[in-house]
């Protein structure tokens, strides 16, 4: 009788199948045989539609499962998944337009943001839009302290609404001639993704803080807006690129970092090119590395040591072998366009720890499979910056140069990063705040 009812009502049958899809383990194992066994021509004709329903359901389940895997593997803070009741001004154009009562108003707000002006007071923004911003939107975190290094680097201490603090670094570069052309003056911004960090890198000041909380996408993008205002006020060269190399492990705040990168590279929002935004990570797990393929930014891997023993000493939270992490990066990069598959590998060189020729050999061995896959790899050597740890010292210049030559002999592009801001603790590995005090969240 049930089959007769189904035969008379195909719509009922499809609804039943879709409902069952929530409970059935496998369409192939349960429902497809039922359809094939049915003598009804009507049911046979419905098979493609039912298959389409199940394919859609399967994709949805796979998407949810992938995100659950990333969350489970890398302990994304639950707060990062809960949206604040007050919207952010840093929304995609259609969403901001809906909130402000028109796309035109939203365009004016975004033009004000990109110009480094204050859309809350900027008279190029309509009065109604400014009123809504003041009444209904999240506030921008405030700059509580500015530190200037002798090289021109500016470190910004930024206070969140809950009193937590993070640091961002504005790094202006002078123009210079090259063999091929002239590099125009430009500014790099180093942004933070977390308050503290749970990776516990032994040579990094942020790692000594421990993990405190995630930054929301609003707080991440606020750093970019604050930097644009700083660039305007200080008459610095235009913002050229953004690197997620500040406080925190970006891929442990996956949801908010991905949202921030999407807004940064939206041509109606911050208008950054995808290849001018870089997300640098120690590689928390193969699962989250593969998921990072979908982030609209360049990927960089903070390796620091190619052999598992030394790597575990420098990054004690490493839970996978370097080969497993490398293979996950290969899979992620191979799924991207050629323009987005260029890969930067960072190594902080510490005297007597990871600066030997043997360490360089191991690094080349680890990275050679990327070249064999046709991927472009650039090795970035970072002289260690002092954080007051007695056992670590910066590698000697001659050893750094020897390490570089050895890597280049293997066919890799290899550069030594020019240290910027180290006299004011604004260089790589030196960022930290006192936010841990009494506000640490479990």
N, C-alpha and C positions, 0 to 999 in steps of 0.2 A: 504493500500500500504506500509505503514511503517513496518507493521508486516511481509509482504512478503520480504522486504529488509533485515530485521533482520534475518529471517529464512534462507535466502541465504548466509548471512555473519555473522557467529558467532563471528568472531574476532571484526567486527564492533560493534556488540551488547555488547560485554564485555567492549570495549573501551567507549561506550556510558554510560554503567552502572557506570564504574569507574568515568567518568566525572561527572555524576549526583550525585555521592556520596558526592561531594563537596557542593551540594546544598540541598539535601534531608535531612530532619530531621531524618527520620527513615526508614531503610530498611524494617523492619518488617511491618510498617504501609503503605508503598507505593509500593515498588517493589516486595516484596515476594508475595503479593496477585496477582500482575500482572503475575508473572511467573506461579503461581499455576493455574490461570484461563486460561492460554494459552493452546490451544489444540495441539500445536506443540510438538511432541516428542523431537525435537532438543532442544527447549527451556527448556523442562523439564530436559534434560540431562545436560544443562548448569547451572542449579540451584546451584549445589555444588561449581562450580568455581566462580560464582557470589557471593555466600555466603562467600567464602574464601576472595575475594577482599574486601568485606565490613567488615569482621572481622579485616583484616589488617588495613583498613582505620580507623575503630573505635579505635583500639589500638593506632594508631598514634594520633588521636584526643584526646584520654584520656590522653596520655603522655603530649601533649601540654597543655591540660586543667589543668593537675596537676601542671605543672611548672608555668602556669599563676597564679594558685591559690596561690602557694608558693610566687611568686613575689608580687602579689597583697596584700596578707595577711601580708607580712613581709618586704615590701619596699626594696627589693634588689636594690642596686644602679645600675642604667642603665649602668654606666661605667664598671661594673663587667661583663656585657654580651658582651662587645665589645672587640674583640681580638686586641692586639697590632700588628702593621705590622712587628715588629721584633720578631722572635721566641724566646722562652725560651730554655735554655740548659736542663731544667728539663722536657723533653718530654719523652713519652713512647719510648721504644727502636726502634720499626719500624719507628716511625715518626722522631726521631732524626737521625736514619740511613739514611733516605731519604734526610734529610736536609744536612747531612755531606757527602753524597756520598758513603754510605756503612754501613751495620750493624756492621762490625768489628770496624770501627772507633768509632761508637756510644758506643760499649761495652767498649772500652778503656777510653772514656770520663766518663762513669758511674763508672768505676772502680776507676778512679782518684777522682771523687766526693766522693764516699763512703769512700775512704782512707783519706779524709780531705786534699787532695792536690789541686792545682790550675790547672784545665785542660787547661787554657789559656796559661800556661807556662810549664806545666808538659811534660817532654821529652818522657814519656811513651805514650803520645798521638801523633799521626802522625802530621807532620809539616803542611800538607794540612788541617787537621781538626782544628788545632790551629789557622790557618789563617782564616778559615771560622768563627770560634767562635768570633775572634776579629772583623771581618768585618761585620758580619750579625746578631749576637745574642745580646739580651739584656744584659746589664751589671749587675753584682751583686751589690746590695746595700752595702754601706760601713758602717763599725762600727765607730761611731763618739766618743764613750766614753765607757769605761769599768769600772764597779764598783764591788769591791770585798767585800763581807760580811765576818764577823769573822768566820762563820761556813763553809766557803769554797764556798758558792754560788756566782756565777758570773752573774751580770746583764749587758746585752749588749744593748746599745743605738744604734739603726740602722737607718741610714738616707736613705730615698728613693730618687729616681732620681729627684722628684719634691720638695725636701727639707723637706717633711713630715718625722716625726720620730716615731718609735715604740720601744718597749722594749721586749726583750726575756730574759729568765732566764735559766741558765745552773746550774743544781743542782746535784753535785756528792754525792754519798752515799758510805760509807765504808761497807765492808763485815761484816757480823755478823752471829753467829750461831743461829739456831732455834731448836725447839723441833724435827723437822723432818729432817732437813738438814742444810746446810750452804748457806746463801745468799751471792752470789759473789758481789764484788764491782761493781757498775754500775752508770750510769748517766741518769738523767731525764732532758728533755728539755720542757720548757713551752713556747709555741708560741702564737703570737698575730694573730688575723684574721681581725681586722679593726684598723684604726686610730681613736681613741675615741670609743664611744659606745652610742647607743640611748636607752638602757634599763634603764638608770638613777638610778641604784641601789644606795640607799642613803648611804651605808657603803663602797662604792667602789670609789677609786680615778679616775679610768677610766670613770666611770659613770658621774663624775663631769665635764669631758671634753666636753660631748655631742658628737654627731656623726659628723665626719669630712669626711671620705671616706672609701671605701672598699679597702682591699688589694687584689691584683691579686694573682692567684695561684703561679706565679713566685716569688712574694714578700714573700708569706708564705713559700714556699720551700727554698727560699734563707736563711731564718732563720735557717733551718735545716742544710744547707750546711755550714753556718757561724759557727754554733755550732760544727759541725764535725771538722772544722779547729781549733776551740778553744780547743776542747778536745785533738786533736793531739798536739798542741803547749804547752798546759798546762800539758800534760801527765796525763790526767784524765781517770777514768774507761770508758769502752766503752758505747756508747749510747744504753740504754736499752728500754726506752719508751718515747713517745712524748704525751704531753697533750695540747689540745686547751683550755687553762685556762688563757691565757694572756689578752691583751687588746682586747676588742670587744666581740660581741655576734656571735659565729660561724654560727649559723643557720640563721642569718640575712645576711650572705654572703654565701648563700647555694652553689651556682654554683662553686665558687672558692675553698671553703673548701672541697667540694666533690672531685673536680679534684685533689687537693693537697693530699687528703687521698688515692686516687687511685694510684697516683705516689709513695707515701710513701710505699704502700703495694705491689707494683709491684715488683716481684722478679728479674726483670731485671733492676730495678732502685735503690731505696733506700733499698729494701729488708727487710722492717720492717714487723713483723707479725701483722695481723689485731688486735689481742687482746693486742698489745702493743702500740696502738694509741687510744687515748680517746678524744672524742668531748664532751665537757661539755657545757650545755646550760641552761638558765633559763626557756626555753620552751616558745618561743614567741607566738605560737598558735598551736592548735591541728593539723592543716593542715601541717605545716612545721615539726612538730614532727613525724607525720606518714611518711612524705617524707624522714626523716632522717634514716629510716630503711634501705635505699639503700646505705648509706655511709659505706664504708669498714673500720669501726673503732668501738670501744666500745662506748656506749652512757652513759652519766652521766647527772643527773638533779640537778641543783642548786636550791634547794627548799627554804631553809632559814626559812620558816615558813609554817606550814600546814594549818592554818586557813586563810581564805581569807582576813580578816581585817589586821592582822599583815603582811601578805605577801604583801598586797598593800602598806603598809607603807615602807617596805624594798625594794620592787621592784615596784615602782609606775606605771610603764607601763604595769603591769599585766592586761590583757583584758579578761581573762577567769577564771573560778573557778578552784581551785586546783584539784577537782574531774575530770573536763573536761580534764585538762592537763594530769593527771595521766592515765585516760582511753586511751588517745592517745598514751602514752608511752607503755601501756600494749599491744595495738594493734601492735605497731612497733616492740616490743620485741618478741611477739608471732610469728611474721613472719620470725624471724631469726633462725639461727642454735643454738643449745644448747650452744655451745662454745661462741657465740657472743651475748647471751641473758643475761649474767650477768650484773647487773645494779648497778651503784654507785649513791647514793643520798648524796649531800653535804649540810651541814647546817653550816653557819657561826654563832657562838654563841656569842651573845651580852648581856652584863650584864643588867638584868631586862627587856629585850625586848622579847627574845625567848628562854631563858635558863631554864625555869621552868619545873617541872614535868608535869604540865598540857599541856605545849607545846609538851613535849615528848609523852604524851598520844595521842594528836591529830596527831602527826607524825606517830605513830604506826597505828592508825586507817586509816590514808590516805594510808599507804603502805601495810597493811595486804592483800588487794586483789591481789597484785603482788605475794605474797607467795602462796596464794590460787590458783593462775594460774600456780604454779610450777616454778616461776622465782626466781633466786637467787639475793638477794638484799644485798648490803653492804652500811652501813651508815657511811659517813665520816664527823666527827665533826671538824670544823675549828675554833680555837680560833680567835676572831676578831683581826685584825691588824690595828693599829692606822693610820688614815689619817687626823688627825687634826680636826675632828668633835666632838664638846664638848658633844653632847648628847649621844654619843656612847662610851662605854668602853668594854674592853675584859671581858668576863664572868669569874668569879672566878673559880679557879681550882677545888674546891670541888663541885661546881655546875655543872661543865663540867663532872666530874666523876659520879655524881649522874644521870645526863642526860644519860650518856653512859650506866650505869647499867640498867636503866629503859628500854632503847631501846633493850638491849640484852635480857632482861627478856621476850620480845615479840617474841623471836626466830630469831632476826636479827643479822647479823654480824655487829659490830660497832667499829670503831677505832677513836682515836683522832689524828689528823694530827700534826706531829712535825713541829713547826714553823721554817722556814728557810729564812734567808736573811732579816728579818724585821729591823735589825739595819742599812740597806742601802736601805730601801723602795723597797725591791725586793720580799717581801712576797705576798701571795694571797690578792688581793684587793688593793695593794699599787702601781700598775703600772700606770704611767701617764707621758705624755710628754707635752712640750709647743707648739706643732705643731698647736694648735688652732689659735694662734695669728692673722695672716692676711691672712691665706690661706684657711679658711673654705669654703667648696663648698656647694652650695645649692642643 
